Amino acid sequence: MQGNIAETRFYIGQSDAYPNLQPILIRPINWDLIRQQYDQMVKSATALRLGTAETEAILKRFSKNPIVHPTYPALLELGRAIKTIFLCQYLQDEAVRREVNEGLNVVERWNGVNDFIFYGKGGEFASYRLETQELSMLSLHLLQICLVHVNTLMIQNVLAQEHWEQKLTATNLRAITPLIFSHVNPYGTLKLDMTERIARLTQLSVA
């Protein structure tokens, strides 16, 4: 968000009420177009929510060339209105900016974990077969879940120690994440004994 904020444009229209925003104001939202296609937009949204229609099928129907479905421009216009409202809230409210940036940090961190786990061939699928690709993604998801689960147990054991309760502030606790992997070796052969628990998960002496 921060990287693209300078390129942001608001669909408010030229107005004397915002003299300092004139360079980033475009035009007013075409609410009449949204009103005309409102029923069809609600039907499409309901179909997606109930699962009676596929997103890809609806998009193909709306954007089929050379004839453009009349609801498609209305959806674009509604999207511009929602985006403008969100951007106004983002710029006005610091709490919203913090929430958005924290969410983006989590996503970026998660992507970094994915790159670490799924490192073969630069993270690209090694096969064009749908079954192989599905197996790769399911394996990646399983490893993600295992990593987060083990890290969470280790962090809980550390936080259970009394001296950490006195040292960590609310800000420190808020910054803790199970998306860490510096202690993981992704290479070589890993031998697991499924009948025993990991030693670190049964001790409270983790530093």
Accessible surface in RSA format (square Angstrom, percent):
REM  Atomic radii and reference values for relative SASA: ProtOr
REM  Chains: A
REM  Algorithm: Lee & Richards
REM  Probe-radius: 1.40
REM  Slices: 20
REM RES _ NUM      All-atoms   Total-Side   Main-Chain    Non-polar    All polar
REM                ABS   REL    ABS   REL    ABS   REL    ABS   REL    ABS   REL
RES MET A   1    66.71  34.5  35.15  23.3  31.55  75.1  32.85  27.9  33.86  44.9
RES GLN A   2   126.48  70.7 112.65  82.3  13.83  32.9  37.24  79.3  89.24  67.7
RES GLY A   3    72.56  89.5   0.00   N/A  72.56  89.5  42.49 116.6  30.07  67.4
RES ASN A   4    98.99  68.3  97.58  94.3   1.41   3.4  21.09  50.7  77.90  75.3
RES ILE A   5    59.30  33.7  50.14  37.4   9.16  22.1  50.28  36.2   9.02  24.5
RES ALA A   6    86.30  79.3  58.97  91.0  27.33  62.2  69.80  98.3  16.50  43.7
RES GLU A   7   129.32  74.2 111.75  84.5  17.56  41.8  40.82  79.0  88.50  72.3
RES THR A   8    14.52  10.3   9.05   9.2   5.48  13.1   7.38   9.9   7.14  10.8
RES ARG A   9    99.17  41.6  93.41  47.6   5.76  13.7  27.29  37.3  71.88  43.6
RES PHE A  10     7.74   3.9   7.74   4.8   0.00   0.0   7.74   4.7   0.00   0.0
RES TYR A  11    47.15  22.0  42.40  24.1   4.76  12.4  13.85  10.4  33.30  41.1
RES ILE A  12    59.69  34.0  42.51  31.7  17.18  41.4  46.40  33.4  13.29  36.1
RES GLY A  13     3.12   3.8   0.00   N/A   3.12   3.8   3.12   8.6   0.00   0.0
RES GLN A  14   117.40  65.6  85.31  62.3  32.09  76.4  60.77 129.3  56.63  43.0
RES SER A  15    37.34  31.5  29.15  38.9   8.18  18.9  20.33  43.3  17.01  23.8
RES ASP A  16   144.18 101.0 121.63 121.1  22.54  53.3  41.67  98.1 102.51 102.2
RES ALA A  17    76.80  70.6  42.19  65.1  34.61  78.7  54.35  76.5  22.45  59.5
RES TYR A  18    95.15  44.4  91.12  51.8   4.02  10.5  49.96  37.5  45.18  55.7
RES PRO A  19    91.29  66.5  74.61  68.0  16.68  60.6  76.91  63.5  14.38  89.4
RES ASN A  20   138.77  95.7 112.82 109.0  25.96  62.5  32.61  78.5 106.16 102.6
RES LEU A  21    68.23  38.0  67.73  48.5   0.51   1.3  68.23  47.9   0.00   0.0
RES GLN A  22    54.01  30.2  48.00  35.1   6.01  14.3  40.64  86.5  13.37  10.1
RES PRO A  23   109.54  79.8  79.29  72.3  30.25 110.0  91.96  75.9  17.58 109.3
RES ILE A  24    42.36  24.1  42.36  31.6   0.00   0.0  42.36  30.5   0.00   0.0
RES LEU A  25     9.82   5.5   0.00   0.0   9.82  24.7   0.00   0.0   9.82  26.4
RES ILE A  26    71.42  40.6  53.44  39.8  17.98  43.3  57.23  41.2  14.20  38.5
RES ARG A  27    90.42  38.0  89.60  45.7   0.82   2.0  52.99  72.4  37.43  22.7
RES PRO A  28    86.60  63.1  81.06  73.9   5.54  20.2  81.85  67.6   4.75  29.5
RES ILE A  29    18.25  10.4   6.85   5.1  11.40  27.5   6.85   4.9  11.40  30.9
RES ASN A  30    69.72  48.1  62.50  60.4   7.22  17.4  18.42  44.3  51.30  49.6
RES TRP A  31   121.29  48.7 118.45  57.3   2.84   6.7  97.37  51.9  23.92  38.8
RES ASP A  32    86.60  60.7  84.47  84.1   2.13   5.0  19.75  46.5  66.85  66.7
RES LEU A  33    40.66  22.6  39.74  28.4   0.92   2.3  40.59  28.5   0.07   0.2
RES ILE A  34    12.70   7.2  12.70   9.5   0.00   0.0  12.70   9.1   0.00   0.0
RES ARG A  35   162.01  68.0 142.02  72.4  19.99  47.6  67.42  92.1  94.59  57.3
RES GLN A  36   133.88  74.9  97.99  71.6  35.88  85.4  41.64  88.6  92.24  70.0
RES GLN A  37    33.41  18.7  32.33  23.6   1.08   2.6   1.08   2.3  32.33  24.5
RES TYR A  38   128.48  60.0 128.47  73.1   0.02   0.0  85.74  64.4  42.74  52.7
RES ASP A  39   101.62  71.2  97.79  97.3   3.83   9.1  28.02  65.9  73.60  73.4
RES GLN A  40    45.60  25.5  43.14  31.5   2.46   5.9  11.74  25.0  33.86  25.7
RES MET A  41    11.45   5.9   8.41   5.6   3.04   7.2   8.65   7.4   2.80   3.7
RES VAL A  42    65.96  43.4  63.68  57.7   2.28   5.5  65.96  57.3   0.00   0.0
RES LYS A  43   136.11  66.4 127.28  78.1   8.83  21.0  77.88  70.1  58.22  62.0
RES SER A  44    11.51   9.7   7.42   9.9   4.09   9.4   8.82  18.8   2.69   3.8
RES ALA A  45    59.93  55.1  50.73  78.3   9.20  20.9  55.02  77.5   4.91  13.0
RES THR A  46    59.97  42.6  56.74  57.5   3.23   7.7  44.04  59.2  15.92  24.1
RES ALA A  47    22.04  20.3  19.08  29.4   2.97   6.7  21.66  30.5   0.38   1.0
RES LEU A  48    71.81  40.0  52.42  37.5  19.39  48.8  52.74  37.0  19.07  51.3
RES ARG A  49   213.32  89.6 177.88  90.7  35.44  84.4  59.68  81.6 153.64  93.1
RES LEU A  50   125.32  69.8  94.12  67.3  31.20  78.4  98.59  69.2  26.73  71.9
RES GLY A  51    58.21  71.8   0.00   N/A  58.21  71.8  28.80  79.0  29.41  65.9
RES THR A  52   106.30  75.6  67.34  68.3  38.95  92.8  68.76  92.4  37.53  56.7
RES ALA A  53    33.50  30.8  19.35  29.9  14.15  32.2  27.65  38.9   5.85  15.5
RES GLU A  54   127.23  73.0 123.30  93.3   3.93   9.4  46.49  89.9  80.74  65.9
RES THR A  55    77.20  54.9  74.42  75.4   2.78   6.6  48.82  65.6  28.37  42.9
RES GLU A  56   111.70  64.1 106.82  80.8   4.88  11.6  42.14  81.5  69.56  56.8
RES ALA A  57    57.73  53.1  46.18  71.3  11.55  26.3  51.55  72.6   6.18  16.4
RES ILE A  58    20.14  11.5  19.21  14.3   0.93   2.2  20.14  14.5   0.00   0.0
RES LEU A  59    94.85  52.8  94.83  67.8   0.02   0.1  94.85  66.6   0.00   0.0
RES LYS A  60   130.25  63.5 124.07  76.1   6.18  14.7  80.92  72.8  49.32  52.5
RES ARG A  61   133.71  56.1 119.85  61.1  13.86  33.0  47.00  64.2  86.71  52.6
RES PHE A  62     1.73   0.9   1.73   1.1   0.00   0.0   1.73   1.0   0.00   0.0
RES SER A  63    48.41  40.9  37.63  50.2  10.78  24.8  21.27  45.3  27.14  38.0
RES LYS A  64   146.89  71.7 139.96  85.9   6.93  16.5  89.57  80.6  57.31  61.0
RES ASN A  65   119.02  82.1  98.34  95.0  20.69  49.8  28.19  67.9  90.83  87.8
RES PRO A  66   131.28  95.7 103.47  94.3  27.81 101.1 107.81  89.0  23.46 145.8
RES ILE A  67   138.79  79.0 132.30  98.6   6.49  15.6 135.57  97.6   3.22   8.7
RES VAL A  68    72.90  48.0  55.29  50.0  17.61  42.4  55.29  48.0  17.61  47.8
RES HIS A  69    36.17  19.8  31.82  22.1   4.35  11.1  25.33  26.1  10.84  12.6
RES PRO A  70    78.29  57.1  69.92  63.7   8.38  30.5  77.51  64.0   0.78   4.8
RES THR A  71     0.06   0.0   0.06   0.1   0.00   0.0   0.00   0.0   0.06   0.1
RES TYR A  72    65.58  30.6  65.58  37.3   0.00   0.0  29.71  22.3  35.87  44.2
RES PRO A  73    48.42  35.3  46.68  42.6   1.74   6.3  47.50  39.2   0.92   5.7
RES ALA A  74     0.00   0.0   0.00   0.0   0.00   0.0   0.00   0.0   0.00   0.0
RES LEU A  75    58.99  32.9  51.04  36.5   7.95  20.0  51.35  36.1   7.64  20.6
RES LEU A  76    78.22  43.6  73.19  52.4   5.04  12.7  76.23  53.5   2.00   5.4
RES GLU A  77     4.47   2.6   4.47   3.4   0.00   0.0   0.00   0.0   4.47   3.7
RES LEU A  78    56.60  31.5  56.60  40.5   0.00   0.0  56.60  39.7   0.00   0.0
RES GLY A  79    35.50  43.8   0.00   N/A  35.50  43.8  30.60  84.0   4.90  11.0
RES ARG A  80    70.79  29.7  68.40  34.9   2.39   5.7  14.43  19.7  56.36  34.2
RES ALA A  81     4.01   3.7   2.52   3.9   1.49   3.4   3.77   5.3   0.23   0.6
RES ILE A  82   103.61  59.0 102.72  76.5   0.88   2.1 103.26  74.4   0.34   0.9
RES LYS A  83   117.92  57.5 112.67  69.1   5.24  12.5  64.12  57.7  53.80  57.3
RES THR A  84    11.17   7.9  11.06  11.2   0.11   0.3  10.27  13.8   0.90   1.4
RES ILE A  85    97.69  55.6  94.83  70.6   2.86   6.9  97.51  70.2   0.18   0.5
RES PHE A  86    69.87  35.0  68.94  42.7   0.93   2.4  69.75  42.3   0.12   0.3
RES LEU A  87     4.55   2.5   4.55   3.3   0.00   0.0   4.55   3.2   0.00   0.0
RES CYS A  88    51.77  39.2  46.34  51.7   5.43  12.8  26.84  68.0  24.93  26.9
RES GLN A  89    93.76  52.4  92.20  67.4   1.56   3.7  25.37  54.0  68.40  51.9
RES TYR A  90     6.00   2.8   6.00   3.4   0.00   0.0   4.60   3.5   1.39   1.7
RES LEU A  91    82.15  45.8  63.74  45.6  18.41  46.3  63.98  44.9  18.17  48.9
RES GLN A  92   156.94  87.8 124.57  91.0  32.36  77.1  43.57  92.7 113.36  86.0
RES ASP A  93    62.32  43.7  58.23  58.0   4.09   9.7  15.97  37.6  46.35  46.2
RES GLU A  94    94.21  54.1  90.18  68.2   4.03   9.6  29.56  57.2  64.65  52.8
RES ALA A  95    65.04  59.8  55.19  85.2   9.85  22.4  59.11  83.2   5.93  15.7
RES VAL A  96    36.58  24.1  35.94  32.5   0.65   1.6  36.52  31.7   0.06   0.2
RES ARG A  97    74.56  31.3  74.56  38.0   0.00   0.0  21.16  28.9  53.41  32.4
RES ARG A  98   146.24  61.4 142.40  72.6   3.84   9.1  46.73  63.9  99.52  60.3
RES GLU A  99   124.38  71.4 118.42  89.6   5.96  14.2  41.51  80.3  82.87  67.7
RES VAL A 100    33.99  22.4  26.35  23.9   7.63  18.4  32.68  28.4   1.30   3.5
RES ASN A 101    36.74  25.3  36.13  34.9   0.61   1.5  19.49  46.9  17.26  16.7
RES GLU A 102    86.14  49.5  84.03  63.6   2.10   5.0  38.92  75.3  47.22  38.5
RES GLY A 103    35.07  43.2   0.00   N/A  35.07  43.2  33.69  92.5   1.37   3.1
RES LEU A 104    76.68  42.7  75.66  54.1   1.02   2.6  75.69  53.2   0.99   2.7
RES ASN A 105    97.23  67.0  91.45  88.4   5.77  13.9  25.52  61.4  71.71  69.3
RES VAL A 106    89.50  58.9  87.28  79.0   2.21   5.3  89.44  77.7   0.06   0.2
RES VAL A 107    80.37  52.9  78.58  71.1   1.78   4.3  80.37  69.8   0.00   0.0
RES GLU A 108   116.07  66.6 107.96  81.7   8.11  19.3  42.11  81.4  73.96  60.4
RES ARG A 109   101.00  42.4  95.47  48.7   5.53  13.2  33.67  46.0  67.33  40.8
RES TRP A 110    75.14  30.2  75.14  36.4   0.00   0.0  57.13  30.5  18.01  29.2
RES ASN A 111    65.02  44.8  64.41  62.2   0.61   1.5  19.81  47.7  45.20  43.7
RES GLY A 112    29.05  35.8   0.00   N/A  29.05  35.8  25.45  69.8   3.60   8.1
RES VAL A 113     0.00   0.0   0.00   0.0   0.00   0.0   0.00   0.0   0.00   0.0
RES ASN A 114    30.87  21.3  30.13  29.1   0.74   1.8  11.19  26.9  19.69  19.0
RES ASP A 115   100.20  70.2  90.68  90.3   9.52  22.5  30.36  71.5  69.84  69.7
RES PHE A 116    46.13  23.1  36.83  22.8   9.31  24.2  44.83  27.2   1.31   3.7
RES ILE A 117    29.24  16.6  15.39  11.5  13.84  33.4  17.74  12.8  11.49  31.2
RES PHE A 118    50.56  25.3  48.53  30.1   2.04   5.3  50.25  30.5   0.31   0.9
RES TYR A 119   102.05  47.6  85.25  48.5  16.80  43.7  63.19  47.5  38.86  47.9
RES GLY A 120    43.88  54.1   0.00   N/A  43.88  54.1  34.34  94.2   9.54  21.4
RES LYS A 121   148.94  72.7 117.45  72.1  31.49  75.0  81.84  73.7  67.10  71.5
RES GLY A 122    75.95  93.7   0.00   N/A  75.95  93.7  42.27 116.0  33.69  75.5
RES GLY A 123    29.84  36.8   0.00   N/A  29.84  36.8   9.22  25.3  20.62  46.2
RES GLU A 124   125.01  71.8 116.83  88.4   8.18  19.5  37.23  72.0  87.78  71.7
RES PHE A 125    87.43  43.7  63.07  39.1  24.36  63.4  64.10  38.9  23.33  66.8
RES ALA A 126    79.37  73.0  41.58  64.2  37.79  86.0  44.70  63.0  34.67  91.8
RES SER A 127    29.28  24.7  20.43  27.3   8.85  20.4  19.80  42.2   9.48  13.3
RES TYR A 128   219.53 102.5 195.13 111.0  24.40  63.5 146.61 110.2  72.92  89.9
RES ARG A 129   156.40  65.7 150.19  76.6   6.21  14.8  59.92  81.9  96.48  58.5
RES LEU A 130   132.66  73.9 127.73  91.4   4.93  12.4 128.48  90.2   4.18  11.2
RES GLU A 131   113.70  65.3 106.87  80.9   6.83  16.3  56.96 110.2  56.74  46.3
RES THR A 132    48.92  34.8  45.84  46.5   3.08   7.3  36.43  48.9  12.49  18.9
RES GLN A 133    43.96  24.6  43.42  31.7   0.54   1.3   5.16  11.0  38.80  29.4
RES GLU A 134   101.21  58.1  94.95  71.8   6.26  14.9  31.36  60.6  69.86  57.0
RES LEU A 135   116.77  65.0 115.07  82.3   1.70   4.3 116.35  81.7   0.41   1.1
RES SER A 136    29.70  25.1  23.23  31.0   6.48  14.9   6.98  14.9  22.72  31.8
RES MET A 137    65.75  34.1  65.75  43.5   0.00   0.0  57.48  48.9   8.27  11.0
RES LEU A 138   104.69  58.3  99.24  71.0   5.45  13.7  99.82  70.1   4.87  13.1
RES SER A 139    49.90  42.2  45.39  60.6   4.51  10.4  30.77  65.5  19.14  26.8
RES LEU A 140    12.25   6.8  10.17   7.3   2.08   5.2  11.65   8.2   0.60   1.6
RES HIS A 141    82.32  45.0  82.19  57.1   0.14   0.3  54.37  56.0  27.95  32.5
RES LEU A 142   110.44  61.5 108.36  77.5   2.09   5.2 109.95  77.2   0.49   1.3
RES LEU A 143    94.33  52.5  92.30  66.0   2.03   5.1  92.30  64.8   2.03   5.5
RES GLN A 144    12.44   7.0  12.35   9.0   0.09   0.2   1.04   2.2  11.41   8.7
RES ILE A 145   116.06  66.0 111.87  83.3   4.19  10.1 115.36  83.1   0.71   1.9
RES CYS A 146    59.52  45.0  56.21  62.7   3.30   7.8  22.71  57.5  36.80  39.7
RES LEU A 147    21.74  12.1  16.65  11.9   5.08  12.8  21.29  15.0   0.45   1.2
RES VAL A 148    40.76  26.8  40.76  36.9   0.00   0.0  40.76  35.4   0.00   0.0
RES HIS A 149   105.60  57.7 100.91  70.1   4.69  12.0  66.54  68.6  39.07  45.5
RES VAL A 150    38.95  25.6  38.95  35.3   0.00   0.0  38.95  33.8   0.00   0.0
RES ASN A 151     1.06   0.7   0.52   0.5   0.54   1.3   0.54   1.3   0.52   0.5
RES THR A 152    47.09  33.5  45.96  46.6   1.13   2.7  41.65  55.9   5.44   8.2
RES LEU A 153    44.33  24.7  43.48  31.1   0.85   2.1  43.70  30.7   0.62   1.7
RES MET A 154    26.85  13.9  26.65  17.6   0.19   0.5  21.50  18.3   5.34   7.1
RES ILE A 155    32.39  18.4  31.24  23.3   1.15   2.8  32.38  23.3   0.01   0.0
RES GLN A 156   100.82  56.4  94.16  68.8   6.66  15.9  34.21  72.8  66.60  50.5
RES ASN A 157    24.85  17.1  24.65  23.8   0.20   0.5   0.20   0.5  24.65  23.8
RES VAL A 158    28.03  18.4  28.03  25.4   0.00   0.0  28.03  24.4   0.00   0.0
RES LEU A 159    53.10  29.6  46.59  33.3   6.52  16.4  46.80  32.9   6.30  17.0
RES ALA A 160    57.04  52.4  30.72  47.4  26.32  59.9  39.94  56.3  17.10  45.3
RES GLN A 161    28.78  16.1  22.35  16.3   6.43  15.3  16.05  34.2  12.73   9.7
RES GLU A 162   137.65  79.0 132.99 100.6   4.65  11.1  46.29  89.5  91.36  74.6
RES HIS A 163    84.23  46.0  79.77  55.4   4.46  11.4  55.52  57.2  28.71  33.4
RES TRP A 164    68.50  27.5  68.35  33.1   0.15   0.4  67.61  36.1   0.89   1.4
RES GLU A 165   120.92  69.4  91.40  69.1  29.52  70.3  35.79  69.2  85.13  69.5
RES GLN A 166   162.21  90.7 123.84  90.5  38.38  91.4  43.64  92.9 118.58  89.9
RES LYS A 167   133.88  65.3 110.95  68.1  22.93  54.6  71.76  64.6  62.13  66.2
RES LEU A 168    43.54  24.2  29.23  20.9  14.31  36.0  29.23  20.5  14.31  38.5
RES THR A 169    78.48  55.8  71.76  72.8   6.72  16.0  73.77  99.1   4.71   7.1
RES ALA A 170    75.66  69.6  61.65  95.1  14.01  31.9  64.61  91.0  11.05  29.3
RES THR A 171    82.99  59.0  82.33  83.5   0.66   1.6  54.08  72.6  28.91  43.7
RES ASN A 172    62.99  43.4  57.94  56.0   5.06  12.2   7.11  17.1  55.88  54.0
RES LEU A 173    89.39  49.8  76.40  54.7  12.99  32.6  76.71  53.9  12.68  34.1
RES ARG A 174   157.95  66.3 126.47  64.5  31.49  75.0  66.47  90.8  91.48  55.4
RES ALA A 175    78.17  71.9  48.90  75.5  29.27  66.6  60.03  84.5  18.13  48.0
RES ILE A 176    65.43  37.2  40.26  30.0  25.17  60.7  45.82  33.0  19.61  53.2
RES THR A 177    46.94  33.4  42.86  43.4   4.08   9.7  38.56  51.8   8.38  12.7
RES PRO A 178    41.82  30.5  41.82  38.1   0.00   0.0  41.82  34.5   0.00   0.0
RES LEU A 179    14.12   7.9  14.12  10.1   0.00   0.0  14.12   9.9   0.00   0.0
RES ILE A 180    60.10  34.2  60.10  44.8   0.00   0.0  60.10  43.3   0.00   0.0
RES PHE A 181    47.25  23.6  45.92  28.4   1.34   3.5  45.92  27.8   1.34   3.8
RES SER A 182   116.09  98.1  76.61 102.2  39.48  90.9  57.28 122.0  58.82  82.4
RES HIS A 183    83.28  45.5  43.10  30.0  40.18 102.8  51.11  52.7  32.17  37.4
RES VAL A 184    54.56  35.9  40.49  36.7  14.07  33.9  44.67  38.8   9.89  26.8
RES ASN A 185    89.94  62.0  80.52  77.8   9.42  22.7  34.20  82.3  55.74  53.9
RES PRO A 186    35.97  26.2  13.82  12.6  22.15  80.5  21.23  17.5  14.74  91.6
RES TYR A 187   133.07  62.1 129.59  73.7   3.48   9.1  94.21  70.8  38.85  47.9
RES GLY A 188    72.73  89.7   0.00   N/A  72.73  89.7  40.72 111.8  32.00  71.7
RES THR A 189   119.40  84.9  87.03  88.2  32.37  77.1  54.94  73.8  64.46  97.4
RES LEU A 190   120.59  67.2  92.29  66.0  28.30  71.1  94.96  66.7  25.63  69.0
RES LYS A 191   189.68  92.5 155.30  95.3  34.38  81.9 102.00  91.8  87.67  93.4
RES LEU A 192   145.00  80.8 111.77  80.0  33.23  83.5 115.07  80.8  29.93  80.5
RES ASP A 193    81.20  56.9  62.19  61.9  19.01  45.0  33.83  79.6  47.37  47.2
RES MET A 194   168.81  87.4 135.22  89.5  33.58  80.0 125.73 106.9  43.07  57.1
RES THR A 195   123.33  87.7  85.59  86.8  37.74  89.9  83.88 112.7  39.45  59.6
RES GLU A 196   125.72  72.2 104.50  79.1  21.22  50.5  33.09  64.0  92.63  75.6
RES ARG A 197   155.77  65.4 129.41  66.0  26.36  62.8  67.64  92.4  88.12  53.4
RES ILE A 198    90.49  51.5  82.89  61.8   7.60  18.3  89.31  64.3   1.18   3.2
RES ALA A 199    61.77  56.8  52.76  81.4   9.01  20.5  57.36  80.8   4.40  11.7
RES ARG A 200   130.30  54.7 130.21  66.4   0.09   0.2  30.53  41.7  99.77  60.5
RES LEU A 201    20.77  11.6   8.68   6.2  12.09  30.4   8.68   6.1  12.09  32.5
RES THR A 202    85.93  61.1  47.96  48.6  37.97  90.5  45.30  60.8  40.63  61.4
RES GLN A 203    87.07  48.7  82.33  60.2   4.75  11.3  25.25  53.7  61.83  46.9
RES LEU A 204   106.70  59.4  94.90  67.9  11.80  29.7  95.86  67.3  10.84  29.2
RES SER A 205    89.49  75.6  60.20  80.3  29.28  67.5  53.80 114.6  35.69  50.0
RES VAL A 206    24.51  16.1  17.61  15.9   6.90  16.6  23.78  20.7   0.73   2.0
RES ALA A 207   124.31 114.3  69.49 107.2  54.81 124.7  91.34 128.6  32.97  87.3
END  Absolute sums over single chains surface
CHAIN  1 A    15893.0      13408.8       2484.3       9626.5       6266.5
END  Absolute sums over all chains
TOTAL         15893.0      13408.8       2484.3       9626.5       6266.5
